[in-house]
Amino acid sequence: MAIQTRNKLRTDFSMASMSDLVFLLLIFFMLTSTLVAPNAIKLLLPASNSRTIEQPPKIIVSINQNHDFFLQGVQVNEYSLESGLMEKLTGQESVSIRLEADKNIQVQYIVNVIDIVNTINKKYGTKHKVILATSPKK
């Protein structure tokens, strides 16, 4: 009389769970790669020894060497920059605005952006501030 065991070893392998895992990894890498997108606007920032560590800015204004203005990476002209900033700052009391200006542009363009933010602050009684982005000295 041969004794048979209840537990039999199965030699087949189900690939269903492996494909789920591959798709989850694919989704993870797709999401993280979009968050690490490099700055699309080419700027040579001025060098500085000081470093301001604050909460990450919610709004980024960039000025390239051709004096083109960018609001959150979208090109705008200097006149529509104020309306674009007002739209982004509506309903917020205090927001840090990072100003990324090429080191070769005239200071007047930087002052114009600061004046726009100060005008918005006076008009709505807010406390938005402009932080000038710099690169570390080597």
N, C-alpha and C positions, 0 to 999 in steps of 0.2 A: 504494500500500500504506500503510494507516494504522497508525501505531505506537501500541500501547495500553500504558499504564503499569500496573504491578502494583498500586500503591497508589491506591486510590480513596478519595475523601473521603466520609465518612459524614455525613449530615445529621440523623440521628435522635439523640436524647439519652436515656440511661437514667436514670430517676428513682430507681432502687433504692438507689443509694449516698446520694442526697440524703435519702431517708426514714430511712435508718440514722443519718445525721448528726443529723437533727432529733430522733430518739428518744434518742440519746446526750446531746444538749444538754438535753432535757427531764428525763432522769434526773439529770443533773448539777445542774440548778437545783432540782429537788425535794429532793435530798439536802442541798444547802447551805442551803436555806431552813429546813429543820428544825433545823439546827445553830445558826442565828442567832435562835432563838425568844426573844422578850423575856421578862423575868421576869414571871410571871403573878400574883405576889403584890404588891399595891400597898403599898410601904413608903416612908416618909420617913426616910432614914438620917440619923444625926447627922453634922454637918459636922466636918471635921478638916483640919489642915494637913499632918499626917504621912501618909506612905504606906508601907504594907508591901508589898514586892514579894517574893513567894515563889512556890513552885510552886503551880499551881492546886489549890484544895482539891477533895478527892474527895467530901466530904459537905457539904451546905448545910442549916443549920437556920434557919428564919425564924420571927419572931414579929411578928404585925401589931398594929394599934392596938386590936383587940378581944381581945387576949391569946390568939389562936389560934396553935397551934404547927404548923409544917410541916416535914417531914423529906423532903428532895429534892423539894419541891413537893407532897407528899401530906399532907393535914391529919391530924394525930394529936393525941390529948390529952396533957396533961403527964405523965400516969402511964405511958402506953405509949411515950413518947419514949425513956426509958432502954432498954427492951427493943429498940426499933427501932434505936437507936444501937449496942447490943451486937451485934445481928445484922449490921449493916453493917461494924462494926470487927473482927469475928471473923477471926483469922488474920493481922492486920496489926499491925506494930510501932509505926509512927509515921505518923499521918494528920493533915493540917490540916483542921480543921472550921471553915467560915466561918459565923459567926453574924450573920444579918441581922435586926436588931431595929429596929422603928419608934422614932423619937426621942422619942415621947410616952409610951412605956410605962415602968413603974417598973423601977428597976434590979434589983429582986429577981427578976424573971423572967429577966434575963440571968445573974444569979448562980446561979439554979437550973440552967440549962443547963451552966454551967461546973462546978458541983458534980457533975452527972451524969457529965460527961467525966472529972473527977478521980476519981470513984468507980470508973469503969471502969479507969482507969489503975492505981489501987491494987489492984484485984481481980485484974487480969491482968498486972501488971508492964509495962505499955506506956507509950509516951510521946506520946500524942495531945495536940494543942494546939488551943485555940480562938482564932480570929482574929475580932475584931469588925469588921464591914464598915462603912465610913463613906463619905460622899460628900465630894468636894473643896469647900473653902470658896470662895465667890465673891468 
